[in-house]
Amino acid sequence: MKIPNIPGFDQEAIEKYAKNAGWLLIARVGSLAIKIVVSISVGNYLGPKEFGVYNYPLVFATFFIAAAALGLDGFVTRELLRFPEKKNQLLGTAFTLKLIGGIIVLPLVYIAYHLVMGLTKLDAPLSYIMVVSFTGIFQAFNIIDSYFQSKAQGKFIMSVQVMGNLLSAAFKVLLIVFGMGLNWFIAALLVDVIALAIGYVYVYQKEGGSIFQWKFESPLARFLLKNSWPMAFSAILISIYMKIDALMIQGYLGSAQQGIYSSVVQLSEAWYFIPVAIVTAVFPAIMNAKRDDPARYQRRMQNMYDLMVWISMSIALFMTVASPLIYKLFYTPDYWPAAHVLTIHIWAGIFTFLGTASGQFLIAEGYTKLSMLRTGVGAVINIILNIWWIPKYGITGAAVATLIAYFSSNFMILLIPKTRQQGIMMLKSLFLITLFEKIKNRPQATK
């Protein structure tokens, strides 16, 4: 199918990478629809309090699972683009490191749980936390995703993710139909990750690869860890500033409010697959432009910021209007107070979209430590605001804190001379300045 010309955009880049982006978006859209339906069904079935208990292990373990990944996925994708002939060494070494990381975090989770129990009462038992924490081991197989990204073969990622989500949804529906207890739903969270790992291995083997040809190399391991640790630490900080509000709501307000807030977060963050899919698809184009044509590199970054704002703002406007209807139609009355919270939280998505795009600039320029710093700033702001506002304003305060933290994290690059230009470019997109410029210049672009 012919991709239509879009004034102001690099048509060559669109033609080359739109197909891969399309496959990724199909995968994410399919996953989104399935996850939302299942999440609403599980939430209504369990009720707010048990739904809060169900989500708490996911939030608690997120920080440790992020640490176990060691920040390797994005960096390995970049290295596979540069040195495709080292595929088996890169994948084998990264897999081994992630597997070790997943094992090491298990005792850390155990210790952290008991430390938290000393500070506040938790409704989620340790067994739930540990079951979910084992997903950090199986996520080592996600390194195969990096290989397909480097080859711009999004259709394979799509097939695994959609099939995995279908199986997950079917299993949870069966649990509801047969009236199973909460512990079964916790076990299903681990089954989901195992099924995804099996899917990745199957597709990789089917497409001519072999995990048995992977090789671990100690010098390469040291190189990967040396270069990826800022991204690993950044991933931990991202987990903190995106998930800490849920933990703090549990501590201040209890499981029922945490369950209600979880419904907001799931509806709001369900859209975050879009910037990830777009950025994943066009990252090779950005890296190629940086190497070959600096002017084109800047144009592609500006165009990506524009696209992120247009999409995220459209979503925020739609969800703001539709949130009361969504809760009335699909949720039980216990969840209805969350509708107005969603109208606040959804606007944080604009800054998530922009942050995902600007993160590629930081990676391309080698500013991984700066990426870590800005995420840390967002995490600190979110924690401080939550301490002030959750006791006073409840889950509404948590949503406002998230919005402010996401904005601050993204635009702190304006304070740093070497990244200020990118911050200005994001502001131009945010205030639709570049949109009006494209409209104004459209006749010239179409001549």
Sequence and secondary structure as in RCSB ss.txt:
>XXXX:A:sequence
MKIPNIPGFDQEAIEKYAKNAGWLLIARVGSLAIKIVVSISVGNYLGPKEFGVYNYPLVFATFFIAAAALGLDGF
VTRELLRFPEKKNQLLGTAFTLKLIGGIIVLPLVYIAYHLVMGLTKLDAPLSYIMVVSFTGIFQAFNIIDSYFQS
KAQGKFIMSVQVMGNLLSAAFKVLLIVFGMGLNWFIAALLVDVIALAIGYVYVYQKEGGSIFQWKFESPLARFLL
KNSWPMAFSAILISIYMKIDALMIQGYLGSAQQGIYSSVVQLSEAWYFIPVAIVTAVFPAIMNAKRDDPARYQRR
MQNMYDLMVWISMSIALFMTVASPLIYKLFYTPDYWPAAHVLTIHIWAGIFTFLGTASGQFLIAEGYTKLSMLRT
GVGAVINIILNIWWIPKYGITGAAVATLIAYFSSNFMILLIPKTRQQGIMMLKSLFLITLFEKIKNRPQATK
>XXXX:A:secstr
      TTS HHHHHHHHHHHHHHHHHHHHHHHHHHHHHHHHHHHHHHHHHHHHHHHHHHHHHHHHHHHTTHHHH
HHHHHHH GGGHHHHHHHHHHHHHHHHHHHHHHHHHHHHHHHTTS  SS HHHHHHHHTHHHHGGGGHHHHHHHH
TT HHHHHHHHHHHHHHHHHHHHHHHHTT  HHHHHHHHHHHHHHHHHHHHHHHHHTT  GGG    HHHHHHHH
HHHHHHHHHHHHHHHHHHHHHHHHHHHH HHHHHHHHHHHHHHHGGGHHHHHHHHHHHHHHHHHHHH HHHHHHH
HHHHHHHHHHHHHHHHHHHHHHHHHHHHHHS GGGGGGHHHHHHHTTHHHHHHHHHHHHHHHHHTT HHHHHHHH
HHHHHHHHHHHHHHHHHHTHHHHHHHHHHHHHHHHHGGGGSGGGHHHHHHHHHHHTTHHHHHHHHTHHHHT 
